[in-house]
Every structure is written in C-alpha cells, then in structure tokens.
Amino acid sequence: MTAPEKVMLIVHPQRPVALELAVQCATGLLARGVKVVAPREAPEGLDVPRTDAEEPTDLVVVFGGDGSILRGSEVARAHDVPLLGINLGHVGFLAELDEEEAAGIVDHIAEGAYVIQERMTLDVSVMRNGELLSTSWALNEASVEKAARERMIEVVAEVDGRPLSEWGCDGVLFATPTGSTGYAWSAGGPVVWPTVEAMLLVPVSAHALFARTMVVSSSTALALEVLPRSPSAVLWCDGRRLIPLEPGDRVEVVRGHRPVRLARLRDSLFVDRLVAKFQLPVQGWSGRR
C-alpha cells in the first residue's frame, strides 16, 4: 500500500489505555512526517488537530473495542479508506491487533506496510406506504427488534420477492459474514468465514415451527414486513443507527454497494482468529504429520 499522508485517530473516550496508546501513535507518526487528526469528540489529552468526520483522510486507526471500531467504520467507509483497529475490549473480532501488540504500528502505518481485506456490507431501505422512508447500511447486522419489552412483533419474511414465513418473535437479524460472530452468533446463527459471499437471516426467539437461521447468496434480496397487527418495532444498523418502525413498514436488505476495507498487518487465518478470540480448546491437536 501507498504510505498514508493523513491519518485519523478514533479513541474510546472512557479507556485511559486507549488514550495512552493513541498519544504514542500520534507522536510517532508526526515524527515520521504523517499528518494526524482526530474527530471533534476525541478525548482531551490527544494533542492533534480536531476535524469533522467528513474531512478526507487516508487511513482510520481506532483504539477501542468493536463499538469504537464500528464508529471508525462509518468514517472509513464514507471516504473509502482502510480501517486499522487496535482491540482494547473483550472479543474484538474486527480489530487487527490487541493492546500488547500495538507498539509496532507506527512503522507499519508510516511505511504503508499493510494489506487490505474488503468486508461485505448491507444496504438497508425502509418503505412506508410504498414510499422510501429512510436508508442506512450495516457492516455487522441490521436488526429489526420489538420496541416494547412485553410484546412480540409480528413479521413476515421475504426472499427474492416471495414470502417465506410469518414469525411472532423478539426480532429478526440480517447479518453479513463479518457479523456472524456477533449478535447473529449469540442468537444461534452459524459462524461464516469472511471470504464467503453470503447473507444471514436469523429469527430471534421466534414462536414458529420454521425458525432456523438461513444462509443465502449475497445476490439475494431480503425483506421483512411488520404486519399491521404487530406492535411498533425498531431497526438498528450495527447497534448505532436507529430507525423507528410502524406496523405496515417494510425493511429491504441487499448486499451493500460499498464494502468496509480493513487494514491487516499480517496474513493470519480466520480459524486462528476464531480460536484466539473464543479461547477454543485445541490442546489435543497434533496436525498433519
């Protein structure tokens, strides 16, 4: 990769170690002649110019957990630039490095010594009375959920323009392979390798005979209608962008037109990441002899 001229640092506001590592990174990059900026909401103590997220940049570096990285993905995707995550949270599937590995990132960044891995996204549209109400996107998942705790929502799912099933449920997830290790996995969905071109449709606590997770082609058009008899619902995209839904609303989901580009410093296998992040037991493995 070409070495970046301008880097934006996004820092978790409540984690002192995130600020400490970001300051070290900024100091090192500035010494190497790389311009460093931060969003206006960045915590005090990071002594670099503040800028609007709309300001162009060449690389976004995030110090935090998956929530912070999802925030960074909004900026990176908007400018179609790579995102490099340093995990300071619990699992951190989207991050490239953990805290103890962060010391060497300045050289990698300044020299452009990273490769790009594209991650599929979802484009989401909400229709009301036949008209477009709102649009959004998701890297992990778009989730239609009940707005009130005491009542299930009533929905009907659609695949490629044909009805699939009605569900009374707590919600329905539309997930990418990247999101398969997040909310979708917690809801009983499968782990899908990031290189697989697919989307997941995951009913959550559905009261129906047919309520299994479905894995469909990335070219499939998915939709979910909130039935007129249903209570109101909400649509969350990556748990960050909220769209209230009314009975009769329709959510349409297709493969995103723009991926998120993750910067990777090493050519590691996804299975190794899976074992490390979930601390899977592999002590009995002997390998090919």
Secondary structure, DSSP 8 states (H G I E B T S, - for coil): ----SEEEEEE-TT-HHHHHHHHHHHHHHHHTT-EEEEETT--TT--S-EE-TTS--SEEEEEESHHHHHHHHHHHHHHT--EEEEE-SSS-TT-SEEGGGGGGHHHHHHHT--EEEEE--EEEEEEETTEEEEEEEESSEEEEEESSTTS-EEEEEEETTEEEEEEEESEEEEE-TGGGGTHHHHTT-----TTS-EEEEEEES--SS----EEEETT--EEEEE-TTS--EEEEETTTEEEEE-TT-EEEEEE-SS-EEEEESS---HHHHHHHHHT---TT-----
